């Protein structure tokens, strides 16, 4: 990016796990729905391996999922708010 950050795009939980293990990011962005797995599981794994990582979890308007994300120190962005809130959140995290 223009701020000097690199981005990696992966298609599923298994690919994300492998990419994260090989190249831990400054910011992890994941959807709640990742096929057989849940993006919150990826956030939990990320924080175990890298406690300082910032995480954004994207999902439906669901108070339980939002609470679970916050419990993992992740920011939760609801799908309907994605276009306006996501870029503001990512910029605030990355500086």
QUIQUIPE-V667800 format. One record per residue. N is the residue number from 0. RES is the residue in three letters. PHI is phi in radians with two decimals (* if undefined). OMEGA is omega in radians with two decimals (none if undefined). Layout:
BEGIN
n: [N	N]
res: [RES	RES]
phi: [PHI	PHI]
omega: [OMEGA	OMEGA]
END
This chain:
BEGIN
n: [0	1	2	3	4	5	6	7	8	9	10	11	12	13	14	15	16	17	18	19	20	21	22	23	24	25	26	27	28	29	30	31	32	33	34	35	36	37	38	39	40	41	42	43	44	45	46	47	48	49	50	51	52	53	54	55	56	57	58	59	60	61	62	63	64	65	66	67	68	69	70	71	72	73	74	75	76	77	78	79	80	81	82	83	84	85	86	87	88	89	90	91	92	93	94]
res: [UNK	UNK	UNK	UNK	UNK	UNK	UNK	UNK	UNK	UNK	UNK	UNK	UNK	UNK	UNK	UNK	UNK	UNK	UNK	UNK	UNK	UNK	UNK	UNK	UNK	UNK	UNK	UNK	UNK	UNK	UNK	UNK	UNK	UNK	UNK	UNK	UNK	UNK	UNK	UNK	UNK	UNK	UNK	UNK	UNK	UNK	UNK	UNK	UNK	UNK	UNK	UNK	UNK	UNK	UNK	UNK	UNK	UNK	UNK	UNK	UNK	UNK	UNK	UNK	UNK	UNK	UNK	UNK	UNK	UNK	UNK	UNK	UNK	UNK	UNK	UNK	UNK	UNK	UNK	UNK	UNK	UNK	UNK	UNK	UNK	UNK	UNK	UNK	UNK	UNK	UNK	UNK	UNK	UNK	UNK]
phi: [*	-1.18	-1.59	1.57	-1.64	-1.77	-2.10	-2.21	-1.97	-2.21	-1.65	-2.75	-1.04	-1.08	-1.13	-1.12	-1.07	-1.12	-1.11	-1.11	-1.11	-1.39	-2.47	-1.02	-1.49	-1.35	-2.41	-1.86	-2.04	-2.48	-1.54	-1.10	-1.54	-2.25	1.23	-1.21	-1.92	-2.11	-1.03	-1.15	-1.09	-1.18	-1.10	-1.07	-1.03	-1.07	-1.24	-1.18	-1.44	-2.55	-1.01	-1.62	-1.14	-1.65	-2.33	-2.05	-1.93	-1.86	-2.86	-1.19	-1.25	-2.48	-1.09	-1.19	-1.11	-1.10	-1.11	-1.10	-1.12	-1.08	-1.12	-1.71	1.04	-1.80	-1.57	-1.88	-1.97	-1.32	-0.87	-1.11	-1.62	-0.92	-1.14	-1.56	-1.52	-1.04	-1.14	-1.10	-1.16	-1.10	-1.12	-1.12	-1.26	-1.47	1.49]
omega: [3.12	3.13	3.12	3.11	3.07	3.12	3.05	3.12	3.12	-2.98	-3.07	-3.09	-3.10	3.10	3.13	3.12	3.13	3.14	-3.14	3.14	-3.12	-3.05	-3.14	-3.09	2.99	-3.10	3.07	3.07	-3.10	3.01	3.07	-3.07	3.12	-3.14	-3.11	-3.07	-3.08	3.12	3.08	3.07	3.10	3.10	3.10	3.12	-3.13	-3.11	3.06	-3.10	-3.08	-3.03	-3.10	-3.11	3.03	-3.06	2.99	3.08	-3.12	-3.14	3.13	3.09	-3.06	-3.06	3.13	3.11	3.12	3.11	3.12	3.11	3.13	3.09	3.11	-3.10	3.11	3.02	-3.10	3.09	-3.13	-3.08	3.14	-3.13	-2.95	-3.03	-3.08	-3.02	-3.04	-3.08	3.08	-3.13	-3.14	3.13	3.12	-3.13	-3.04	3.10	none]
END
